[in-house]
Amino acid sequence: MNNENKKKKNSKKKIFRRLFFISLFVSFITLLLLYLLDILPILYFIVVAIVFFLFDFLIALLTLSKGWKKRFFGTILSTLKMIGMGVIIFYLVNTMDFLHKINGGNYNTENYSVIVLNNSNYNKLKDLEDKKMGIVKLGEDKGLLEAKQYLNKKVSLEYIELGDISDLINSLLNKKVDAILVEDAEKKLLESDSLELISKEKVIFEFSIDIEIDDGLVKNVDITKTPFNVYISGIDSYGKISSVSRSDVNMIVTINPITHKIHLTSIPRDYYVKLNGINTKYKDKLTHAGIHGVDTSIKTIEDLLSIDINYYAKVNFTSLINLVDELGGIDVTLDKAFTAYYNEDGTIVNYTFSKGINHLNGKQALAFARERYSLPLGDIERVHHQQILIEGIINKALSTSTIIKYNDLLSSLEGKFITNIGIDNITKLVKYQIKNNSSWEISTYTLNGTEAHEYTYSYKKLKSYVMIPNNESVIEATGNIKRLLEER
């Protein structure tokens, strides 16, 4: 009987020891992940490690003691600790995965469609064998070259190079070509400016091409010690975030980690500028730079403002909707009311925003950020609203109520947000903020200009609405950015 009791006691002791060692292993894994993620200042990490050690030491004293009550209490404590550690590990793994995914900003995705007239006999790509395909070459257009190579493996085509998108439309409608090859961003231009084509077109083939972005875009600095510029590009699409598209939001965020100041510089989407890398006498709308990729947008803005842009972050419509909804909505303050018109699955929905504080959900936030036609100052007021929106997001994201939604926030942005800021720099900035717990002073500026109608590179034969830059405004914007970059 005594032997049986001893065996039972030894068996229980083994269980308690195993439980202790499992608890110790979980602590080790948690500390390892915290170390690899590298978001805690070294002093904070040491404190956390000491707390873990003391907690495990207490569990060891309890679970390895002779009294069953102490061992039972130690077991409860160890179980609760492992559950807590499991939650922490889950969050750390998700964070590491998210940081790696958003750092995929080294390529542009170009999505192509082969379009024919809907009354034609062409229903699939093979039907175009030895037929004429109309194309428009925009700049060097590496994507178009790769798209042609892709199609050439599937069907023999005669490519007819046309002057601009209006030529492309007319050539198809007048049957000078059998089909046209257009990228999705160009297709949106066709759809917004040629109702005649929309009613007569038929897409018979679609495919995508990934184009590597110039590595020279990144101008690395230690973002905890050196002021830097980030370009925010908000593209007018719901699809893959790497897709090229018109850039509706063009904002430079200047961050000075020394003085804890952030300056937002917004540029109207229709600013009439010389597109970088495109050798032509024609200028174009800034929004059309996005059609050529985020790299063209960045270099064009660098030329305009005579500044260096260190990094970029790219978001789309889905990013904004999901982020605001996961935040539980945001508050924005207006000095006057206005109504926004939002196209929701083909139905126009009106959102009215009143003077004072407005609480916005995701779709309302998107309508708020996009509306310009009902505003007296058009795009100038729109970019001001975008700045207000970003301030609202920053304020809500930094609130304590957001912490419990941390994992949901990461999930809401997955696949809908990319940046070329390195993971090491992102974690450095997080570590810096945790250590200093600094409040940031935010200022804004919007470039302005004169409304006009001019020929553009995208539409060489048809005048489009543009905004001619105000030179004094450009000089002031450049001065604001450079002064903040030089502040110490």
N, C-alpha and C positions, 0 to 999 in steps of 0.2 A: 504493500500500500504506500509505504514511504517512497519507494522507488517510482511508483506511478505519479505521486505528487511532485517529486523532484523533476520528473520528465515534463510534467505540465508546466511547472514553474520555468524550467529552462526553455521550453517551447515559447512561452509568453515573452520571456526576456529576449529571445531571438527576434520575435515579431516587433517588439519595441525598438530593438537595436536597428533592425532593417528600416523601420519607419523613420528613425532618427537619421540614418545615412541617406535615405531618399530625400528627406527634408534638406539635408546638407548639400546634396547634389543639385536640388532645385535652386538653392541659393547661389551655388557656383554658376549655373547656367544663366541665371538672371544677371549676376554681376558681369559675366562674360559678354552678354548681349549689350548691357549698358556701356561696357568698355568699347566694344566694336562700333556701337552707334555714335559714341563720342559726343554726346550732347551735354554732359555734366562737367562743370569745372572740376579740376583735379581735387580741390578741397572738398567739394560736395560729394564726389565719388568716394573719397576716403571715409567721409562721415557715414555714407550709406553702407559701405563695406563693414565698418565697425559696428553699426547697428545690426546688420545681418549676423555678424559674428557673435555679438552679445545675445541676440535672440536665439541663435542655434545653441549657444552655450547653456542658456536657461532651459531649452528643450532637452538638451543632453542630460542636465542634472535631474530633470523630472522623469524622463523616460527610462533612464538607467538607474534610478533609485530603487530601493527595496520595497517601499510602501506602494501598494497598488493604487491608492488614491492619487498619489503624486504622478505615478505612471499614467493613470487615466487622464489626469489634467494635462500632462505633457502631450499625450496623444491628441486630445482636443485642440490644444494650442498648435501642435505641429500640423494637424489637418487644416485648420483655419489659415495658417501661414502658407501652406502649399497652394490652397485655393487662391489666396491673394497673389502669390508669386505667379501662379498660372495665368491670372488676368494680366499681370504686368508683362509677362513673356509674350502673351498674345498681342498686346499693344506694341511692344518693341519690335516683334517680327513684322507686324503690319506696317509700322513706320519705316523700317529698313526696306521692305518691299516697295512701298510707295516712293521713297526717295530714289530708288533705282529706276523705277518706271518713269517718273517725271523727268529723269535725266536722259531721255531718249531724243533730245532735240537736235540731232545731227543730220536730219534729212527732211526734205519736203516730199509730200506725196501728191502726184498729179493724176487726176482721175479723168480719163478720156471717154468720149462718146462718139460713135460713128452715126451720123444723122443723114437720113434720106427723106424725100418727100413721101407722105403717107399714101399717095395715089400711085407710087412707083411699084414695080414688080420685085424690088429688092427687099427680102425679108430676113436674110442672114448674111454674114460676112462673105461667104463663098460666092454669093450672087454678084459680088462686085469685082470678080476676076477680070483683070485687064480694063477696068473702068477708071474714070477720072475722079480723084479725091482732092477736094479743095482744102487748103491749109493756110493759116496765117502764122508767119514766123515772127515771134516777139523777141527781139534782142538775139543773144547767142542761142537761147532756147535749147538747152541740152536735153530737156524733157521731151520736146517734140522730136528730136533726133532719135532718142531711144524708143519713143512711141512708134515711129516709122519702121525702125528695125524690128520691133515686136510684130507689127502687122505684116511686114514683108515675109516673115516666116510662115504666115498663115494664108496669104493671098497676094497675087501680083497686082500692083496698082500703079497708075500714073498720077504723080502728085502735081497739082497746080498751085503754085504759090501766089497768094493774093495779097493786096495791099493792107487791108484792115478788116475788121469784123463786118462792116457794112458791105464791103465787096463780097465777103463770104456768104452773107445772107442773099444778096442779089444773084450771085452766081448759081446758088442752088435753086432759088425760085425761078430763074430764067433758064434753068437746065443746061448751063454752060459746064457744070460739073455734075456728076452722078450722086456724089455724097460729099459731106464735109466732116473733117475731124476736128473736134473742139474739146478743150479742157473744161472741166466743170465751172471754173471761175469765169471763163469766156462764155460758157453756156448761159450763165446767169445774166451776163450783159445782153446776150441775144434775147433772152426772155423778157428782160425789162425794157428793151427798146424796139422789139419787133413782134408785135402781136400777130402780124400776118404770118410770120414763120411758125409761131407756136401752134396755130391752127392747122398747119400743113406738114409739120415735121413728124418723123418717126425714128426712134432710136433702135438700131438693130444690133449694136454690139457695144460693150463697155469693158474697160480694163484700167488698171492702175500701174503707175511707174513711180518708184522711189528714187529720188535724186539726192545725193550727198550734198550737205551744206558746207561751204568754205570753213575750214577749221580756224581761219584767221579772225572769225567773228568774235571769239572770246578774247577779252583783254583782261587777264586775271590780275587781281589785286588781293591783298589781305583785307577782306571786307569788315573786319573788326577794328582796323587801324587806319584805313584809307577810304576817303569818300569815293563813291562810284555811281554810275548811271545804269539803270535798267530800262529797257524798252518794253512796254506792255502793248501787245498786239491782240486786239479783240476781233476775231474774224467772223464774217456774217454767214456762218454755217452751223449745222447741227452734227455733222459727220465726224470722220476721223480727224483728230486734232492736228495731225501733221499735214493735212490737206492744204494746198495753196488756195487762197480765197481773198476776196477784197477785205481789206483791214478797216473796219468801221471805227475801231478805237485805236488811236495812236497817241500814246502817252509816254513821256520820259519821267521816270521816278528817280530823283537824285537823292541819295542817302548819305548823310554825313554821320558816321558812328562816333565821331569825336565830340561834336556839338549836339548830337541827338536831334537832328533836324531832318525832315523829309520834305522835298519840294516836288509837286506834281506839275508837269508842263504838258498841256494838251494841245494837239494840233488838229484843226478841222480836217475831216476826211477828204474834202474837195479842194484842199490847198493845191494850187497850180504850181507844180515843181518839175525840175529836170530829174528824170529817173536815172539813178546811177547805173552805169554799165551799158546803157542803151544809146548808141550813137545815132542821134536823130535831131532835127531842128525842132521837133515837137516836144512840148512839155505835156504833163498829164496830171490827173488827179492823184493825190497821195494814196488814196484808197486802192488805186489800180496797181500800185507797187506790190501789194500783197499777192497779186496774180502771178508775179514772177518769183514769189517766195519771200519768206521773212528776211532773208539776207539782203534782198534788194530794198526792202522797206528800211532796214537798219542803215544801210549805206547811203540811201537817199536822205534820210533825216540827219545823218552825220554831215553830209554836204550842206544841207540847208542851215543847220545851226552851228556849224564849225565846232563840233564837239566829238568826243569819243564815247561810244556806247559800249560798256563793259560786258553786259549780259542782256538776255531777253527772256521774257515769259510770254507764252502764247495761250490764249483761252478762246473758247467759242461760246455760242449761245447756251448749249447744254451745260457748260461749266458754271455759268452764272446762275441759271435756274436751280440747278442741284445744290450749289453752295449756299445760296440764300435760303432755300427751303430747309437744308440741314441745320443752318444757324437758327432756325425758328423764326425767320423773317428778320428784317433790319429796319431801323428808323432813319428817315431822312427829313431834313427841315427845309422848307421852301419859303421864299419871300413873296411868291405869287402863285396862283393856281394855274393849272393847264390840263388839257385832256390828251391822252396818248391813244393811238389806234394800233391794236396788236392783231396780227394775222394768226389766228389759232386754228390750225388744220383747215384752212380755207375760209374760215369765218372771221369777220372783222369784229373784234371785241374792243369796246371803249373803256379805258381806265381814266378816271378823273382824280387828279392829285390836288389837294387843297393847300391853301396857305398855312404854314405852320408845320407841325410834326405829322408825318405820314408813316404808317407801318406797312412795309411791302413784303409780299411773298415772292417766290422766284419769277413767275411769269410777269407780275407787276414790275419787278425790278428790271427785267429785260425790256419791257415796254417803256419804262421810265428812261432807260439808258439809250434807247434807239430813236425815240420821237424827235422830229425836227420840223415837220411840215406845219404843225399847229403853233409853233413858237415864232414870235415876231422876229427874233434874231437868228432863226434857223439853227445852223450847225454850231454857231458860237454858243448858244444857250444849251444845245445838246451836250457839248463837251463839258460845260460847266456842271450839268446834271451828272455826267459820268464821274466827275471828280467828287461830287457830293456822295454819290453811290459808293465809291471806293472808301471814302472816309467812314461811311456807315458800316461797311463790311469790316474795316479795320477795328472800329470801336466795338462791334459785336464779337468779333473773333478774339479780342483781348479780354472780354468779360469772363467772370468766373463761371457763369452759367454755360459757357461753351465747352468747358473742360470735359464734362460728362459725355459730350457728343463728339469727342475727339476722333474716335475710330470711324464714326459715320461720316465725318467731314472728309477724312482721307478717302473713304470709299466713294464719296460723291464726286471727287475730283479725278479719280482713277481713269486714265484714258482720255481725259478732257482737259488736261493741263500739262504743258511741257516747258522745260527751261533748260538753258545751257549753263546755269550756275552749278558748279561742281558740288557733289555731295559733301565734300570736305568743307567747302565754304558755307553751305547751308547749316551744317552742324556747328561750325564755328560761330555763326551769327546767333543760333539758338543758345549755345553755351554762354556767349557774351551777354545776351539778354537775361538769362537766368542769373548770372553772376551780378549784373549791375541793376537789374529790375528798373530800367530807365523808362521814363515817360518821354514820348516823342512829340516834337512840335511840327505840325503839318501846315504847309503853305501851298498855294496854288497860283497858276498863271495860265491863261488861254491866249494863244496867238490869234490875231484877227486879220482881216483883209477886206477887199472889195469884191462884191458879187459881180460876176460877168459870165459871158458865154464865149467860149473859145474852142478852136480845134484842138484835139488831144491826140496823143500817140495811139491810144486805143481806137479812137474814131477820127481818122484824118480828114474825112469828107463831111462830117456832121458836127456842128458846134454843140458843145455840151455845157451844162452849168458848172462853173468853177469858182473858186475864191482866189483872187490875186493877192499874194502875200503883202502885208503892210511891212515895209522895210524897218520902220522904227520898232514895230512889234517883234520882229525877228531878232533885232539887236538887243531889245530888252530881255527877251526870253533867254538868249545866249548869255547875257550878262548875269541874270539871276542864277543860272546853272553854274557858271564858272565861279561866281562869288561863293556859292555854297561849297563847291568842291575845294576852294582855297581856304575856307574857314578853319581855324584851329583853336 
